[in-house]
Every structure is written in structure tokens, then in C-alpha cells.
Amino acid sequence: MKTLQLLIVLLSFSVLTKAQSIADFTLPSVTDTSHFTLSKARGKFIALHFLLKTECPYCMRLTHEYFEKAMTLPNVLQVFIKPDTEKEIKEWADKLSAGDALKYPIYQDANAKLASRYNIPDGYAFHGQLVHYPALILLNEQGKEVFRYIGKDNSDRYSFEKLTAKMQELNQQNK
């Protein structure tokens, strides 16, 4: 058990040390005609939600939770990202309410290239596939990574309440 705990700590440390600022990227939305471009979104904090590939009820629940509460954090732009095909994302997004899908597009990270650039570990076995772990990467107003959370499994997610507390902490540090 101690070996497993040590391995998790070392993995977490290595992932954090590999964190990098990415100059720019663009993701296409599958649920509307928009595109998310990092350089155009600067000026707000950006929460990049890396959702799991394939059908995941925890992704749906997390996304809906953030959709309902996002307006209470107006200085944070919520960006929901899936590595699936366009067809798979559309089918998944059809399960969202119509209003949610219009307010918050679901962006495609084809072949999880952006997840790899952010050094999100992959190799998580889920629904017969190996996928990247679920993650939240928080970028500051300049697009620099200031926080990351990598889930240990499909149910390990960074709740909206935790993000609210993290934002309060970051705002206190900036005073």
C-alpha cells in the first residue's frame, strides 16, 4: 500500500513539474460553429476541463454541475474538452439540455493532442480503451497555468465548490 501511495505522489510531482505554458491553441466546437482560441480568450481565468473519451456519466454530471453554477464565477471561462470523434461528441452532447449546449460549447481535442501538450497522463483503462485521465487545468489571465488537478479515475473530479475556493485563494494571493 505504501508503495502505491509513493508511486501516486511521485507521479503527481512529475506531472506538476512538467506543467508548461502553451503559447496558443485553437479547438473547434462540435456543438456549434465556434472555436476556442487561447490567445483570444486572455483577460479571464480559463478552466480547461479535459473530459474522458467515450461515454462517461461522471463527465455528464460534472459538466451539468458547472453549467448550472458557472455564472457565479464570471471571471472564469469554462472550456469543456472531449477527445472523441465529432459524431461521438454530438451524441454525448445531445444528452445535455438544449440551453446548456447553447451556452457552453463542447470542444474537440482530436486525438487528445492538447491533453498530451499539457502532460495529462494517459493510459487509464476505461470502457475498453486507454484514455487520458480526467483533468482540470486552470490558466490565469495571461494564459499561464496556475493550477492543475488530475483525477485518479473517472469519478475523481474537481468539483465546482473546490474551484470556487481555489479562485478565492488565487484572488487573495493577487492582492
Backbone hydrogen bonds, N-H to C=O, Kabsch-Sander energy under -0.5 kcal/mol:
donor,donor_aa,acceptor,acceptor_aa,energy
5,Q,1,M,-2.3
6,L,2,K,-2.5
7,L,3,T,-2.4
8,I,4,L,-2.3
9,V,5,Q,-2.3
10,L,6,L,-2.7
11,L,7,L,-2.6
12,S,8,I,-2.7
13,F,9,V,-2.6
14,S,10,L,-2.7
15,V,11,L,-2.3
16,L,12,S,-2.4
17,T,13,F,-2.4
18,K,14,S,-1.0
19,A,16,L,-1.2
22,I,20,Q,-0.6
23,A,21,S,-0.5
27,L,36,F,-2.8
29,S,34,S,-2.4
30,V,106,I,-2.7
31,T,106,I,-0.8
36,F,27,L,-2.9
37,T,35,H,-0.6
38,L,25,F,-2.3
40,K,37,T,-0.8
41,A,37,T,-0.9
41,A,38,L,-1.3
42,R,38,L,-0.5
43,G,141,E,-1.9
44,K,41,A,-0.8
45,F,75,N,-2.4
46,I,139,L,-2.2
47,A,77,L,-2.9
48,L,46,I,-0.8
48,L,137,I,-3.2
49,H,47,A,-0.8
49,H,79,V,-3.4
50,F,48,L,-0.8
50,F,135,A,-2.6
51,L,49,H,-1.0
51,L,81,I,-3.1
60,M,56,C,-1.7
61,R,57,P,-2.5
62,L,58,Y,-2.8
63,T,59,C,-2.7
64,H,60,M,-2.5
65,E,61,R,-2.4
66,Y,62,L,-2.4
67,F,63,T,-2.6
68,E,64,H,-2.3
69,K,65,E,-1.5
70,A,66,Y,-2.1
72,T,69,K,-2.2
73,L,70,A,-2.1
76,V,73,L,-2.0
77,L,45,F,-3.2
78,Q,76,V,-0.6
79,V,47,A,-2.9
79,V,77,L,-0.5
80,F,105,P,-0.7
81,I,49,H,-2.8
81,I,79,V,-0.5
82,K,107,Y,-2.7
89,I,85,T,-2.5
90,K,86,E,-2.7
91,E,87,K,-2.4
92,W,88,E,-2.2
93,A,89,I,-3.3
94,D,90,K,-1.8
95,K,92,W,-1.5
96,L,93,A,-2.1
101,A,97,S,-2.3
102,L,98,A,-1.5
103,K,99,G,-1.9
104,Y,100,D,-2.7
107,Y,80,F,-3.1
107,Y,105,P,-0.6
108,Q,28,P,-2.8
109,D,82,K,-2.6
109,D,107,Y,-0.5
110,A,108,Q,-0.7
111,N,83,P,-0.8
112,A,109,D,-2.7
113,K,110,A,-1.5
116,S,112,A,-2.1
117,R,113,K,-2.2
118,Y,114,L,-2.1
119,N,116,S,-1.7
120,I,115,A,-2.6
123,G,131,V,-0.6
124,Y,131,V,-2.7
125,A,123,G,-0.5
126,F,124,Y,-0.5
126,F,129,Q,-3.1
129,Q,126,F,-1.6
131,V,124,Y,-2.8
131,V,129,Q,-0.6
133,Y,121,P,-2.6
135,A,50,F,-1.8
136,L,149,Y,-2.4
137,I,48,L,-2.3
138,L,147,F,-3.1
139,L,46,I,-2.9
139,L,137,I,-0.6
140,N,144,K,-2.8
143,G,140,N,-2.2
146,V,138,L,-3.1
147,F,138,L,-1.4
149,Y,136,L,-2.5
151,G,134,P,-3.0
151,G,149,Y,-0.6
156,D,153,D,-1.3
157,R,155,S,-1.1
159,S,157,R,-0.8
163,L,159,S,-2.0
164,T,160,F,-2.5
165,A,161,E,-2.2
166,K,162,K,-2.6
167,M,163,L,-2.5
168,Q,164,T,-2.0
169,E,165,A,-2.2
170,L,166,K,-2.6
171,N,167,M,-2.6
172,Q,168,Q,-2.0
173,Q,169,E,-1.9
174,N,170,L,-1.5
175,K,172,Q,-0.9
